[in-house]
Amino acid sequence: MKKKILVAPLNWGIGHATRCIPIINALIDQNFEPIIASDGAALNLLKKEFNALKFIELPSYNVTYSKTKNSFKWRLFRQLPKIKSAIYKEQKVVDTIVKELCIDGIITDNRMGVFSKSVPSVFMTHQLNVLSGNTTKLSTSLHDYYLKKFDECWVPDFENSPNLSGKLGHDFNKKVLPIKYIGVLSRLEKERLNSEFDIMVLLSGPEPQRGLLEKKLFEELTNFEGNILFVKGKIEDKQQIEKKQQFTIYNFMTSVDLQHALNCCDLVISRSGYTTVMDLAKLGKKAFFIPTPGQFEQEYLAENLEKQGIIPSCNQKDFSLKQLDRLNNFTGFNALDCNTDFESLFKLFLK
């Protein structure tokens, strides 16, 4: 009998789900049976990637997000009681899943309630320090409260310099649980293809900010003289493709489409979400980042890469076509060799 591993990414944009794809593939390759649990767009995306697997819908956190940078953090903090209730409900559902489906192990990407005392449980995150401005100590402490319920923490990054997550993923004083650096995770592979697009816009993340950036970029790039591939990042039942002036517009892309598109574009404009950073670093791309307003993690990642002279960035409200003139002063990513030792990691589930 194959050992059954529950894989449960958080539904916050689609980044948590997409970086679980190489883990799910590795589980299949090494004769485990992955069972996927999530909700919303994350669950829908993984259903499109792995239609032969078993899927379970988990209770949604139902977090709502602010339209303004200044109120982003406080709106999230006001929803902590609701999030705590969702985590409690999630834990009850997981207890039932583990018993009824005879689960042998758990890998969750940032879902705090997906653990079990009866089977090895892994929490994956790139944030050992949860940045929130002057409340960083509090947000990190709340994170650690749940983190210590797991058996291991996997950080998708390199332990030493150079690395991608910086102070987010590196806290060598943390003694909450065993921490393993597993290397950069990406579902994509580098290919040598001829250029087809001058710019690829790759949107992701929660509303309303995803939609606000979509509107902003369509307006600012209308006068760009070149081919633009515009991926809205809206996971819908059917893929839609539209051509409009210099724009080729997709509502979403599967991994195969996305890999081809990223390898044949010259420049990527996107959020600075960590999964996107890992994908672009693995492929060695040039990019321009626009962090989600008020999301400290993305703002830090963008600032850190800009300080190193790798990728330029700016605030959402400040973006214009002229900002792209700054690209000549930045190197872009050097393609990374990403080899995660999944065989060693999965030994946890064979004990």
JOZILIN-V62836 format. One line per field, one symbol per residue. ss: DSSP state (H for helix, E for strand, C for the rest). phi: phi as a letter, one per 30 degrees, with the letter a starting at -180 (. if undefined). A space follows every 50 residues. Layout:
ss=???
phi=???
This chain:
ss=CCCEEEEEECCCCCHHHHCCHHHHHHHHHCCCEEEEEECHHHHHHHHHHC CCCEEEECCCCCCCCCCCHHHHHHHHHHCHHHHHHHHHHHHHHHHHHHHH HCCCEEEEECCCCCCCCCCEEEEECCCCCCCCHHHHHHHHHHHHHHHCCC CEEEECCCCCCCCCCHHHCCCCCCCCCEEEECCCCCCCCCCCCCCCEEEE EECCCCCCHHHHHHHHHHHHCCCCCCCEEEECCCCCCCCCEEEECCEEEE CCCCHHHHHHHHHCEEEEEECCCHHHHHHHHHHCCCEEECCCCCCHHHHH HHHHHHHCCCCEECCHHHCCHHHHHHHHHCCCCCCCCCCCCHHHHHHHHH C
phi=.ddccdcbddcbibddddddeddddddddciccdbcbaahdddddddddb dccdbbcceddhdcbddcddceddddddceedddddddddddddeddedd chdcabbccicdccabdcbebcccaccdccdaidceddddddddededdc dbcccdacdcddbcchddcbbdcdcdadcbdcidcadcbdbcbddcbdbc cbcajddddedddedddeddcecdcldbcccdicdbdbdcbbcbhdcccc dabdeddddddddccdbccadcddddededdddicdabcbddeiceeddd edddddddicbdaadedcdaededddedcbdiddecccbdddeddddecc d
